Amino acid sequence: MEQTRPHGSAAADATLPDGPAASGAEGRDAGSAVVEVSGVSVRRYTTGQVILDGVDWTVRPGEHWALLGANGAGKTTLLRLVGATMHPTDGTVSVLGSTLGRVDVRQLRSEIGHVSTSQRVPQDMPARTVVLTGASGTVQPLWKQYTDEIKERADELLAELDCKDFADRPYGVCSGGQRARVLVARALMPDPALLLLDEPFNALDLPSREDLIDALRRLAGNRPELATVTVTHHLEELPPTTSHALLLREGRTMACGPAGEVLTGERMTASFGRPIEVSRQDGRWLARSGRP
């Protein structure tokens, strides 16, 4: 489903200002979409380069999306819009019932779980403390804010993500897979309705990758209303619970919908610009070059 609708020339750059204070619950109700992106384009202010062009996208509660495309396709920009750290140049973005530009984004960001390997984490901080900082949304712990209930929730999340055995280990000496799961636990501390995973498998070895995939599969089963969006380059990294997929190419939507309909060889080939064969076994995807 390629989007070719032209847009106006209004320009916007990357950083979203805090804007006027407003209720973070603006327009929100239990049955509303988690994310609504309508006619969204982003152009770089300094060069006029089109980064996203006419993207429409809706994420509903309980859906687990894969966001895929080659480098430069616009994945990171789209994730930043949904994470309330950018304004679109054209179109509208609503997250958790709040429309960007009409909401205090500081409040909105606190209601979105975000996992990225580029997050700043003190290397000597114990894993349990890293998870606790998710309750305050800070790099350093704010101990006076952490009630016994909050500390208990951190321990429950560590157990759920299979991190309990290294809860007292400094974050810096944890393995890559352990750090990834600690960051997921941290992102879940405020009990978000939306979890954004920005290349969470980056640099993980095979066992660590599979541990994280297992953890994400369990989360999907334990939290039926949680919506997730995972940015990745590799189909092999997608949990079997992945329900939907969005393919981007040069800022435009190539395909969007149920994962089984989108993650096909034909559509992956169109998105990445080279022959790709896709297979599926036991709910997991595999992609390889279609060239002899």
Protein Blocks (a to p, Z undefined) as FASTA:
>chain_A
ZZfbdcdfbdcdfbdcebjaddfkgoiafkbcfbdcehiacddfklopafbghiacddde
hiacdddddehilmmmmmmmmnopaccfbdcddeehiaghiacfklmmmmpccddfkbcc
dfklcfklmmmmmmnopabdcfklmcfklmmmmmmmmmmnopmmmmmgcfklpcfklmmm
mmmmmmmmnopabdcdehklgoiafklmmmmmmmmmmmmmmmmmbccddddfbfklpcfk
lmbdcddeehiafbgcdfklmmcfklmmmmnopacddddeehiacdddfbZZ
